[in-house]
Structures are given as C-alpha cells and as structure tokens.
Amino acid sequence: MDNKLLALLFSISLKARILRAWQKSTKVSEQEFTERDLFSLELIQDYPPMTEKGLCKIFGLSPSSVSDIVKNLCEKGLIDTSEKSRGKPLELTPEGVRKLNEIKQTSSQRFSYLFDSSETLTEAEINLLMNIFRKVEKNADQCIKGSIFW
C-alpha cells in the first residue's frame, strides 16, 4: 500500500474526527450519549448477534463495565433486555433504532464539507469514488469479521 495514500486517508480521518468533536460539543441532543454509548448502539445494530461479551472484547473492558453501559442504555429505552439471559444477543428497541438512525444522519453531515466546495466532483468522479469506497468498506468488514468476530 502506498504510504502517501495512507497518510492522506489518515489526514482526512483526523479532520472528520475534529469536526465530529466540534459537532458533538455544539449539539445538545447528542450530549446525552457518550461516544462509547453510540459505538455500542452501532455495534449492536450493525454486527448482530452482539453480546455483552462481544462488547467486552472490542472495548477491552471488564464485564461489569460493559454491563454498566448496557444498563444505562436500557434505562434510556434504547436496548431491550426484557427476556435477557447471560450471553443472549443484545437488541435495540424501536426507539433505539430511531434514535441511532437520527444520530447517524446528523453525524454523516460532517462529511459534507468534503464535497461542498468550489472543487465539486463530477457525477463520474462520484461514481468512481463510490465504487472505491465500497471496496474499502468490504475489505474493512472482512478484516473486522476475520479478526474480531470469528
């Protein structure tokens, strides 16, 4: 892999994280959730069947710490534990799905700066970039599943 490409990707990622931190500090609606809360909700939704043990593995936290995160999200009505038993996959409630999708939509706007400027991409460039991003996403997904979940 070309080091210049990786450096550019890191630079873009850094700018996106800066904008995310700024956005979070200026958005009251998201301040009720920590980054770990949001990440937990995303993992539960996007990588089923996610369990507390899986969250422990990803976060490198003790079971009691992860249990506290899950308890907090349950108290907010975002995770369903009505029939929860030890080791059972976690599930978002309808409110959890709605809230997470709302937050994802708002958060994805931080990337709009990449495309809203005098350097507007053509439709062909956007299509090419979409194809490249799909391949990168597929590679990342395979790496995650191969390294963490299986």
Secondary structure, 3 states (H helix, E strand, C coil): CCHHHHHHHHHHHHHHHHHHHHHHHHCHHHCCCCHHHHHHHHHHHHCCCCCHHHHHHHHCCCHHHHHHHHHHHHHCCCEECCCCCCCCCCEECHHHHHHHHHHHHHHHHHHHHHCCCCCCCCHHHHHHHHHHHHHHHHHHHHHHHHHHHC
